[in-house]
């Protein structure tokens, strides 16, 4: 009898522990790898940003900054406020900031109109991406201008703005992604799937920077290009994860996709138990498509607005939301540190 009661007690304890484990973690992650034809896998979006932001013939950033130091304290009464505004706008996308305090002391006009200043002074895209191809098709026409925190960049295989953003809440002062006039690439709908494996089915590019445009005051010692790979439905964030491509180098990147699928039956459990959301369970204010990158960008936008009372020029915003000036650069840069202190 005693042995029977002990068996019942032991079984009950094991059942109770199993229930507690199931209640706390009802989702089991298991790996059962299977091969998938590469043509069924979506090709990633590629975004490339040149470290050189403007051509010297449009605005010689180094020469203008040095001029501010050379002319001393009287420069503010003789310098063109419009030029100061251009310098402050360009400085927001520069990696080097040693001149920040000095530049902040000068009055400027139009400095918050960062995107339009960048577009008016930007490098010719054909001078940045001299040539490119995907399979047998040239892809120059499909490198679309994209506004990021690193300035004006060029994206391949990314969704157009009309499919990514909610038009009814977004301001209309400028576009974030250049309008698409093409809906297909070589007969295939965009976004594209992979063509195959190896260099013959790869995306290739020739990137260039004119020696006369290289600016060490803005970019510092790192001269070349910053590149990131991301989902076609995700808006690129260059400071989150990126690869630096130096000048006079040949770089090859191999991508090994790993696809993780979630059983629809997981939707029967509350998100707090499965520790994840399905893309139709959350609503983003600016983005039509819910994914981690878009969610984090929108959260950072809200945090920046709460902390700085303005948003970075590259962040999505509603009509009437203020764009941060150059003088609030420190606030914008430190805003991400508040992400875990706000609800």
DOTOR-808558 format. One record per residue (C-alpha): residue in three letters; x, y, z. Coordinates in nm, 4 decimals. Last residue first. Layout:
N
ROBA | rest | xx | yy | zz
ROBA | ALA | X | Y | Z
...
//
This chain:
343
ROBA | rest | xx | yy | zz
ROBA | UNK | 0.6679 | 5.2024 | -2.1554
ROBA | UNK | 1.0007 | 5.3827 | -2.1301
ROBA | UNK | 1.3277 | 5.2938 | -1.9564
ROBA | UNK | 1.4359 | 5.0199 | -2.1972
ROBA | UNK | 1.4296 | 5.2455 | -2.5044
ROBA | UNK | 1.6007 | 5.5339 | -2.3251
ROBA | UNK | 1.9510 | 5.4513 | -2.4533
ROBA | UNK | 1.8153 | 5.4793 | -2.8100
ROBA | UNK | 1.7680 | 5.8572 | -2.7522
ROBA | UNK | 2.1398 | 5.9231 | -2.7034
ROBA | UNK | 2.2161 | 5.9954 | -3.0692
ROBA | UNK | 1.9040 | 6.2063 | -3.1134
ROBA | UNK | 1.9816 | 6.4140 | -2.8033
ROBA | UNK | 2.3400 | 6.4643 | -2.9143
ROBA | UNK | 2.2240 | 6.5811 | -3.2594
ROBA | UNK | 1.9857 | 6.8354 | -3.1113
ROBA | UNK | 2.1877 | 7.1356 | -3.2368
ROBA | UNK | 2.1720 | 6.9898 | -3.5886
ROBA | UNK | 1.7968 | 7.0444 | -3.5954
ROBA | UNK | 1.5395 | 6.7781 | -3.5183
ROBA | UNK | 1.2401 | 6.7590 | -3.7505
ROBA | UNK | 0.9134 | 6.8728 | -3.5919
ROBA | UNK | 0.5941 | 6.6708 | -3.6293
ROBA | UNK | 0.3331 | 6.8793 | -3.8122
ROBA | UNK | 0.2315 | 6.6101 | -4.0606
ROBA | UNK | 0.3092 | 6.2678 | -3.9118
ROBA | UNK | 0.6549 | 6.1192 | -3.9010
ROBA | UNK | 0.8689 | 5.8407 | -4.0417
ROBA | UNK | 1.2332 | 5.8709 | -3.9352
ROBA | UNK | 1.5035 | 5.9905 | -4.1759
ROBA | UNK | 1.4949 | 6.3549 | -4.0587
ROBA | UNK | 1.5448 | 6.2519 | -3.6958
ROBA | UNK | 1.2460 | 6.3219 | -3.4766
ROBA | UNK | 1.1408 | 6.6123 | -3.2532
ROBA | UNK | 1.0503 | 6.6774 | -2.8888
ROBA | UNK | 1.3919 | 6.5337 | -2.7952
ROBA | UNK | 1.2915 | 6.2673 | -2.5418
ROBA | UNK | 0.9326 | 6.1919 | -2.6468
ROBA | UNK | 0.9981 | 6.2344 | -3.0197
ROBA | UNK | 1.3129 | 6.0221 | -2.9989
ROBA | UNK | 1.1203 | 5.7512 | -2.8120
ROBA | UNK | 0.8401 | 5.7483 | -3.0703
ROBA | UNK | 1.0891 | 5.7236 | -3.3582
ROBA | UNK | 1.2805 | 5.4501 | -3.1750
ROBA | UNK | 0.9560 | 5.2525 | -3.1439
ROBA | UNK | 0.8840 | 5.3015 | -3.5146
ROBA | UNK | 1.2312 | 5.1809 | -3.6051
ROBA | UNK | 1.2007 | 4.8807 | -3.3720
ROBA | UNK | 0.8644 | 4.7811 | -3.5212
ROBA | UNK | 0.9902 | 4.8146 | -3.8769
ROBA | UNK | 1.2934 | 4.5961 | -3.8017
ROBA | UNK | 1.0946 | 4.3334 | -3.6085
ROBA | UNK | 0.8222 | 4.2865 | -3.8652
ROBA | UNK | 0.4738 | 4.4298 | -3.9134
ROBA | UNK | 0.3900 | 4.5397 | -4.2652
ROBA | UNK | 0.1763 | 4.8460 | -4.3328
ROBA | UNK | 0.4221 | 5.0760 | -4.1613
ROBA | UNK | 0.3484 | 5.4166 | -4.0107
ROBA | UNK | 0.1273 | 5.3526 | -3.7087
ROBA | UNK | 0.2134 | 4.9862 | -3.6656
ROBA | UNK | -0.0594 | 4.7388 | -3.5806
ROBA | UNK | 0.0177 | 4.4041 | -3.4205
ROBA | UNK | -0.1558 | 4.0692 | -3.4555
ROBA | UNK | -0.1367 | 4.0275 | -3.8334
ROBA | UNK | 0.2419 | 3.9749 | -3.8366
ROBA | UNK | 0.2181 | 3.6949 | -3.5806
ROBA | UNK | 0.3661 | 3.7966 | -3.2508
ROBA | UNK | 0.6273 | 3.6319 | -3.0297
ROBA | UNK | 0.6877 | 3.5089 | -2.6761
ROBA | UNK | 0.4632 | 3.1989 | -2.7099
ROBA | UNK | 0.3255 | 3.2509 | -2.3610
ROBA | UNK | 0.2905 | 3.6293 | -2.3652
ROBA | UNK | 0.1507 | 3.6050 | -2.7190
ROBA | UNK | -0.1515 | 3.4108 | -2.5927
ROBA | UNK | -0.1839 | 3.0609 | -2.7353
ROBA | UNK | -0.4214 | 2.9605 | -3.0150
ROBA | UNK | -0.1936 | 3.1378 | -3.2639
ROBA | UNK | 0.0560 | 2.8557 | -3.2160
ROBA | UNK | -0.1815 | 2.6356 | -3.4204
ROBA | UNK | -0.0661 | 2.8205 | -3.7312
ROBA | UNK | 0.2707 | 2.6387 | -3.6983
ROBA | UNK | 0.5657 | 2.8735 | -3.7211
ROBA | UNK | 0.8245 | 2.8545 | -3.9985
ROBA | UNK | 1.1974 | 2.9161 | -3.9689
ROBA | UNK | 1.3891 | 2.9730 | -4.2925
ROBA | UNK | 1.7677 | 2.9722 | -4.2928
ROBA | UNK | 1.9349 | 3.1437 | -4.5859
ROBA | UNK | 2.3089 | 3.1130 | -4.6511
ROBA | UNK | 2.4269 | 3.4378 | -4.8071
ROBA | UNK | 2.7751 | 3.4629 | -4.9574
ROBA | UNK | 2.9350 | 3.8057 | -4.9858
ROBA | UNK | 3.2205 | 3.8893 | -5.2209
ROBA | UNK | 3.4206 | 4.2106 | -5.1853
ROBA | UNK | 3.6715 | 4.3500 | -5.4349
ROBA | UNK | 3.8654 | 4.6360 | -5.2870
ROBA | UNK | 3.9930 | 4.9695 | -5.4161
ROBA | UNK | 3.7717 | 5.1681 | -5.1770
ROBA | UNK | 3.6496 | 5.0064 | -4.8578
ROBA | UNK | 3.3191 | 4.8157 | -4.8239
ROBA | UNK | 3.1784 | 4.8383 | -4.4703
ROBA | UNK | 2.9113 | 4.5875 | -4.3732
ROBA | UNK | 2.5981 | 4.6775 | -4.1831
ROBA | UNK | 2.3837 | 4.6015 | -3.8834
ROBA | UNK | 2.1913 | 4.8541 | -3.6762
ROBA | UNK | 2.3587 | 5.1765 | -3.7884
ROBA | UNK | 2.2314 | 5.1378 | -4.1462
ROBA | UNK | 1.8637 | 5.0977 | -4.0625
ROBA | UNK | 1.6821 | 4.9713 | -4.3706
ROBA | UNK | 1.3003 | 4.9635 | -4.3898
ROBA | UNK | 1.1837 | 4.6030 | -4.3827
ROBA | UNK | 0.9510 | 4.4566 | -4.6481
ROBA | UNK | 1.2343 | 4.3511 | -4.8800
ROBA | UNK | 1.4067 | 4.1921 | -4.5821
ROBA | UNK | 1.7540 | 4.3171 | -4.5053
ROBA | UNK | 2.1134 | 4.3209 | -4.6276
ROBA | UNK | 2.3231 | 4.6248 | -4.5341
ROBA | UNK | 2.5992 | 4.8118 | -4.7123
ROBA | UNK | 2.8267 | 5.0985 | -4.6136
ROBA | UNK | 3.0523 | 5.2396 | -4.8829
ROBA | UNK | 3.4047 | 5.3698 | -4.9232
ROBA | UNK | 3.6252 | 5.5964 | -4.7147
ROBA | UNK | 3.6769 | 5.5356 | -4.3449
ROBA | UNK | 3.9327 | 5.7895 | -4.2211
ROBA | UNK | 3.6762 | 6.0544 | -4.1308
ROBA | UNK | 3.3575 | 6.0789 | -4.3336
ROBA | UNK | 3.2821 | 6.4499 | -4.2964
ROBA | UNK | 3.6246 | 6.6087 | -4.2536
ROBA | UNK | 3.7823 | 6.3350 | -4.4640
ROBA | UNK | 3.5959 | 6.4359 | -4.7795
ROBA | UNK | 3.6474 | 6.2357 | -5.0983
ROBA | UNK | 3.4784 | 6.4257 | -5.3824
ROBA | UNK | 3.7904 | 6.4969 | -5.5915
ROBA | UNK | 3.8855 | 6.1299 | -5.5817
ROBA | UNK | 3.5528 | 6.0392 | -5.7410
ROBA | UNK | 3.3835 | 5.7459 | -5.5708
ROBA | UNK | 3.2839 | 5.4277 | -5.7505
ROBA | UNK | 3.0808 | 5.1122 | -5.7002
ROBA | UNK | 3.0729 | 4.8330 | -5.9592
ROBA | UNK | 2.7940 | 4.5955 | -5.8705
ROBA | UNK | 2.7066 | 4.2259 | -5.8804
ROBA | UNK | 2.3914 | 4.0366 | -5.7834
ROBA | UNK | 2.4471 | 3.6651 | -5.8200
ROBA | UNK | 2.3315 | 3.3952 | -6.0600
ROBA | UNK | 2.6674 | 3.3455 | -6.2359
ROBA | UNK | 2.8533 | 3.3965 | -5.9072
ROBA | UNK | 2.7190 | 3.0828 | -5.7453
ROBA | UNK | 2.3727 | 2.9654 | -5.6536
ROBA | UNK | 2.0380 | 3.0147 | -5.8230
ROBA | UNK | 1.8060 | 3.2885 | -5.9347
ROBA | UNK | 1.6994 | 3.3996 | -5.5884
ROBA | UNK | 1.3480 | 3.5368 | -5.5621
ROBA | UNK | 1.2607 | 3.8895 | -5.6583
ROBA | UNK | 1.0554 | 4.1484 | -5.4768
ROBA | UNK | 0.9410 | 4.2474 | -5.7379
ROBA | UNK | 0.7585 | 4.0423 | -5.9995
ROBA | UNK | 0.9616 | 3.8561 | -6.2595
ROBA | UNK | 0.9571 | 3.9495 | -6.6306
ROBA | UNK | 1.3160 | 4.0722 | -6.6358
ROBA | UNK | 1.2463 | 4.2829 | -6.3289
ROBA | UNK | 0.8819 | 4.3667 | -6.2792
ROBA | UNK | 0.6793 | 4.6458 | -6.1243
ROBA | UNK | 0.8686 | 4.9340 | -6.2821
ROBA | UNK | 0.7781 | 5.2981 | -6.2282
ROBA | UNK | 0.8744 | 5.2771 | -5.8643
ROBA | UNK | 0.8788 | 5.5973 | -5.6641
ROBA | UNK | 1.1934 | 5.6696 | -5.4670
ROBA | UNK | 1.1716 | 5.5579 | -5.1083
ROBA | UNK | 1.1367 | 5.7994 | -4.8181
ROBA | UNK | 0.9353 | 6.0578 | -5.0124
ROBA | UNK | 0.9297 | 6.4270 | -4.9257
ROBA | UNK | 0.7063 | 6.6868 | -4.7637
ROBA | UNK | 0.4058 | 6.4538 | -4.7788
ROBA | UNK | 0.3672 | 6.3593 | -4.4122
ROBA | UNK | 0.2676 | 6.0023 | -4.3289
ROBA | UNK | -0.0635 | 5.9180 | -4.1602
ROBA | UNK | -0.2867 | 5.8496 | -4.4653
ROBA | UNK | -0.0033 | 5.7066 | -4.6767
ROBA | UNK | 0.0585 | 5.4052 | -4.4556
ROBA | UNK | 0.4083 | 5.2966 | -4.5534
ROBA | UNK | 0.5495 | 4.9775 | -4.7107
ROBA | UNK | 0.3432 | 4.9085 | -5.0215
ROBA | UNK | 0.3192 | 5.2705 | -5.1392
ROBA | UNK | 0.6868 | 5.3245 | -5.0528
ROBA | UNK | 0.8046 | 5.0620 | -5.2994
ROBA | UNK | 0.9217 | 4.7220 | -5.1723
ROBA | UNK | 1.2966 | 4.6633 | -5.1715
ROBA | UNK | 1.4771 | 4.4603 | -5.4381
ROBA | UNK | 1.7736 | 4.6996 | -5.4684
ROBA | UNK | 1.8275 | 5.0022 | -5.2472
ROBA | UNK | 2.0334 | 5.3181 | -5.2951
ROBA | UNK | 2.1306 | 5.5539 | -5.0129
ROBA | UNK | 2.0718 | 5.9185 | -4.9308
ROBA | UNK | 2.1961 | 6.0014 | -4.5825
ROBA | UNK | 2.3308 | 5.7635 | -4.3186
ROBA | UNK | 2.0108 | 5.7934 | -4.1098
ROBA | UNK | 1.8299 | 5.6568 | -4.4152
ROBA | UNK | 1.6408 | 5.8020 | -4.7126
ROBA | UNK | 1.6217 | 5.5607 | -5.0064
ROBA | UNK | 1.6943 | 5.6225 | -5.3756
ROBA | UNK | 1.6044 | 5.3193 | -5.5836
ROBA | UNK | 1.8568 | 5.0949 | -5.7548
ROBA | UNK | 1.6188 | 4.9282 | -6.0006
ROBA | UNK | 1.7213 | 5.1342 | -6.3018
ROBA | UNK | 2.0834 | 5.0239 | -6.2543
ROBA | UNK | 1.9855 | 4.6547 | -6.2450
ROBA | UNK | 2.1102 | 4.5213 | -6.5771
ROBA | UNK | 1.9598 | 4.1790 | -6.6460
ROBA | UNK | 2.1419 | 3.8521 | -6.7213
ROBA | UNK | 2.1634 | 3.7394 | -6.3601
ROBA | UNK | 2.1318 | 4.0491 | -6.1485
ROBA | UNK | 2.3435 | 4.3300 | -6.2821
ROBA | UNK | 2.5299 | 4.6400 | -6.1803
ROBA | UNK | 2.7203 | 4.9310 | -6.3291
ROBA | UNK | 2.8520 | 5.2694 | -6.2213
ROBA | UNK | 2.6689 | 5.2632 | -5.8885
ROBA | UNK | 2.8044 | 5.5852 | -5.7344
ROBA | UNK | 2.8523 | 5.7873 | -6.0549
ROBA | UNK | 2.5242 | 5.6561 | -6.1904
ROBA | UNK | 2.3619 | 5.7679 | -5.8657
ROBA | UNK | 2.4791 | 6.1255 | -5.9220
ROBA | UNK | 2.5932 | 6.2495 | -5.5838
ROBA | UNK | 2.3504 | 6.4454 | -5.3721
ROBA | UNK | 2.3304 | 6.8243 | -5.3401
ROBA | UNK | 1.9620 | 6.8784 | -5.4195
ROBA | UNK | 1.8611 | 6.5457 | -5.2670
ROBA | UNK | 2.0602 | 6.6119 | -4.9498
ROBA | UNK | 1.9080 | 6.9581 | -4.9151
ROBA | UNK | 1.5622 | 6.8096 | -4.9737
ROBA | UNK | 1.6221 | 6.5505 | -4.7028
ROBA | UNK | 1.7689 | 6.7892 | -4.4470
ROBA | UNK | 1.5003 | 7.0567 | -4.4512
ROBA | UNK | 1.5747 | 7.1190 | -4.0851
ROBA | UNK | 1.8747 | 7.3367 | -4.1792
ROBA | UNK | 1.6624 | 7.5829 | -4.3758
ROBA | UNK | 1.8355 | 7.8928 | -4.2410
ROBA | UNK | 2.1410 | 7.9008 | -4.0190
ROBA | UNK | 2.2879 | 8.0899 | -3.7248
ROBA | UNK | 2.6329 | 7.9826 | -3.6104
ROBA | UNK | 2.7253 | 7.8368 | -3.2700
ROBA | UNK | 2.6392 | 7.4809 | -3.3696
ROBA | UNK | 2.9274 | 7.4726 | -3.6199
ROBA | UNK | 3.1850 | 7.5221 | -3.3442
ROBA | UNK | 3.0323 | 7.2606 | -3.1157
ROBA | UNK | 3.0049 | 7.0013 | -3.3945
ROBA | UNK | 3.3521 | 7.0449 | -3.5500
ROBA | UNK | 3.4834 | 6.7093 | -3.4217
ROBA | UNK | 3.1756 | 6.5327 | -3.5655
ROBA | UNK | 3.3096 | 6.2642 | -3.8015
ROBA | UNK | 3.0579 | 6.0094 | -3.9314
ROBA | UNK | 2.8669 | 6.2682 | -4.1323
ROBA | UNK | 2.4912 | 6.2340 | -4.1878
ROBA | UNK | 2.3827 | 6.5192 | -3.9584
ROBA | UNK | 2.6762 | 6.7265 | -4.0852
ROBA | UNK | 2.5072 | 6.7514 | -4.4264
ROBA | UNK | 2.2132 | 6.9410 | -4.2743
ROBA | UNK | 2.4372 | 7.1613 | -4.0637
ROBA | UNK | 2.6540 | 7.2469 | -4.3640
ROBA | UNK | 2.3497 | 7.3257 | -4.5785
ROBA | UNK | 2.2104 | 7.5537 | -4.3094
ROBA | UNK | 2.5475 | 7.7290 | -4.2782
ROBA | UNK | 2.5366 | 7.7848 | -4.6556
ROBA | UNK | 2.1896 | 7.9400 | -4.6236
ROBA | UNK | 2.3090 | 8.1564 | -4.3344
ROBA | UNK | 2.5720 | 8.3087 | -4.5722
ROBA | UNK | 2.8809 | 8.4009 | -4.3735
ROBA | UNK | 2.9657 | 8.7653 | -4.3026
ROBA | UNK | 2.8110 | 8.8352 | -3.9616
ROBA | UNK | 2.8675 | 8.4803 | -3.8359
ROBA | UNK | 3.2327 | 8.4902 | -3.9471
ROBA | UNK | 3.3294 | 8.7664 | -3.7060
ROBA | UNK | 3.4518 | 8.5253 | -3.4356
ROBA | UNK | 3.7264 | 8.3650 | -3.6434
ROBA | UNK | 3.7570 | 8.3644 | -4.0211
ROBA | UNK | 3.9873 | 8.0607 | -4.0273
ROBA | UNK | 3.7622 | 7.8338 | -3.8190
ROBA | UNK | 3.4493 | 7.8833 | -4.0279
ROBA | UNK | 3.6580 | 7.8623 | -4.3437
ROBA | UNK | 3.7863 | 7.5211 | -4.2382
ROBA | UNK | 3.4251 | 7.4032 | -4.2286
ROBA | UNK | 3.3592 | 7.5433 | -4.5777
ROBA | UNK | 3.6720 | 7.3891 | -4.7289
ROBA | UNK | 3.6022 | 7.0505 | -4.5719
ROBA | UNK | 3.2392 | 7.0468 | -4.6882
ROBA | UNK | 3.3083 | 7.1484 | -5.0477
ROBA | UNK | 2.9474 | 7.1899 | -5.1572
ROBA | UNK | 2.8215 | 7.1389 | -5.5128
ROBA | UNK | 3.1623 | 7.1056 | -5.6816
ROBA | UNK | 3.2789 | 6.8875 | -5.3917
ROBA | UNK | 3.0129 | 6.6289 | -5.4635
ROBA | UNK | 2.7962 | 6.5420 | -5.1620
ROBA | UNK | 2.7749 | 6.2515 | -4.9141
ROBA | UNK | 3.1001 | 6.0591 | -4.9532
ROBA | UNK | 3.0527 | 5.7593 | -4.7253
ROBA | UNK | 2.8353 | 5.6083 | -4.9978
ROBA | UNK | 2.5265 | 5.4194 | -4.8771
ROBA | UNK | 2.4208 | 5.0819 | -5.0177
ROBA | UNK | 2.0937 | 4.9011 | -4.9450
ROBA | UNK | 2.0422 | 4.5409 | -5.0586
ROBA | UNK | 1.7063 | 4.3619 | -5.0329
ROBA | UNK | 1.7294 | 3.9891 | -4.9818
ROBA | UNK | 1.6406 | 3.7329 | -5.2515
ROBA | UNK | 1.3251 | 3.5423 | -5.1659
ROBA | UNK | 1.3694 | 3.1653 | -5.1508
ROBA | UNK | 1.1652 | 2.9542 | -5.3924
ROBA | UNK | 1.4408 | 2.9722 | -5.6564
ROBA | UNK | 1.6783 | 2.8195 | -5.4009
ROBA | UNK | 1.4834 | 2.4941 | -5.4046
ROBA | UNK | 1.4221 | 2.3994 | -5.0405
ROBA | UNK | 1.6169 | 2.1329 | -4.8516
ROBA | UNK | 1.4874 | 2.0033 | -4.5237
ROBA | UNK | 1.5975 | 2.0698 | -4.1700
ROBA | UNK | 1.3883 | 1.9440 | -3.8820
ROBA | UNK | 1.4732 | 2.1850 | -3.6061
ROBA | UNK | 1.2377 | 2.1988 | -3.3111
ROBA | UNK | 1.1190 | 2.4975 | -3.1134
ROBA | UNK | 0.8538 | 2.3947 | -2.8644
ROBA | UNK | 0.5842 | 2.6446 | -2.7746
ROBA | UNK | 0.3865 | 2.5912 | -2.4539
ROBA | UNK | 0.6560 | 2.7513 | -2.2374
ROBA | UNK | 0.5128 | 2.8637 | -1.9032
ROBA | UNK | 0.2002 | 2.6469 | -1.9076
ROBA | UNK | 0.3876 | 2.3507 | -2.0597
ROBA | UNK | 0.6573 | 2.3656 | -1.7910
ROBA | UNK | 0.3979 | 2.3982 | -1.5153
ROBA | UNK | 0.2054 | 2.1044 | -1.6608
ROBA | UNK | 0.5185 | 1.8862 | -1.6785
ROBA | UNK | 0.6003 | 1.9722 | -1.3171
ROBA | UNK | 0.2475 | 1.8781 | -1.2073
ROBA | UNK | 0.2593 | 1.5495 | -1.4020
ROBA | UNK | 0.5947 | 1.4608 | -1.2436
ROBA | UNK | 0.4644 | 1.5404 | -0.8963
ROBA | UNK | 0.1476 | 1.3394 | -0.9542
ROBA | UNK | 0.3514 | 1.0426 | -1.0782
ROBA | UNK | 0.5676 | 1.0533 | -0.7663
ROBA | UNK | 0.2706 | 1.0825 | -0.5326
ROBA | UNK | 0.0882 | 0.7949 | -0.7034
ROBA | UNK | 0.4018 | 0.5804 | -0.6858
ROBA | UNK | 0.4467 | 0.6647 | -0.3164
ROBA | UNK | 0.0859 | 0.5689 | -0.2517
ROBA | UNK | 0.1345 | 0.2342 | -0.4272
ROBA | UNK | 0.4578 | 0.1609 | -0.2388
ROBA | UNK | 0.2818 | 0.2364 | 0.0906
ROBA | UNK | 0.0000 | 0.0000 | 0.0000
//
